[in-house]
Amino acid sequence: MPKKLYLINLNDEERQALLEMTRKGKIKARQMKRAMILLKANEGSSDPQIISALNVSRPCVERIRKRFVLGGLEKALNEDPRPGQRRKLDGRAEATLIATACSQVPEGHEHWTLRLLAGKMVELDIVDSVSYETIRRTLKKTR
């Protein structure tokens, strides 16, 4: 078997932090799994042993090893931000949108249109710009 490229050598501080994390406190399931992988790897367990003990895949173990060696404990436990544009409307903006949609219709109109609502959100300085499609999706989601 080829020699491991990314060996896990936790110092006492990191090991203690991982043990505390896994024994108590509220952490995400993914972080728990990653902490367990690091602890097992530090004990000298082989990848097949870690895979069978924790019910994870080989790429998962290899990825956690690599992330720890290249980026440290914080990088290994946490996820990178997802690609793509951030949401235009957060929870507060969605609440404002719904309240606006349920409010009095502007003079000269029979009902709120998606474009009117989008314009109102910009007018209220909730967002810099927003498409009517985003408004539609948000209203559909909250119905």
Residue pairs with C-beta under 8 A, 6 or more apart in sequence:
4 65
5 66
6 62
6 65
6 66
6 68
6 69
6 70
7 65
7 69
8 38
8 41
8 42
8 65
8 68
8 69
9 42
10 18
10 38
10 39
10 42
10 73
14 73
15 39
15 42
17 73
18 35
18 38
18 39
18 73
19 39
21 27
21 31
21 32
21 35
22 32
22 35
22 36
22 39
27 35
30 79
31 77
31 78
33 54
33 56
33 60
34 64
34 76
34 77
35 77
36 54
37 50
37 54
37 56
37 60
37 61
37 64
37 65
38 64
38 68
38 73
38 76
40 49
40 50
40 53
40 54
41 50
41 61
41 64
41 65
45 53
47 58
47 61
47 62
50 56
50 61
51 57
51 58
51 61
64 76
67 75
67 76
68 75
68 76
88 127
88 130
88 134
89 97
89 121
89 126
89 127
89 130
89 134
89 138
93 121
93 126
93 127
94 138
94 142
96 121
96 124
96 126
97 117
97 121
97 126
97 135
97 138
97 139
98 139
98 142
100 112
100 117
100 120
100 121
100 124
101 112
101 117
101 139
105 111
105 112
106 112
106 116
109 116
113 132
114 132
114 133
114 135
114 136
114 139
115 132
117 132
117 135
117 139
118 130
118 131
118 132
118 134
118 135
121 127
121 130
121 135
122 128
122 129
122 130
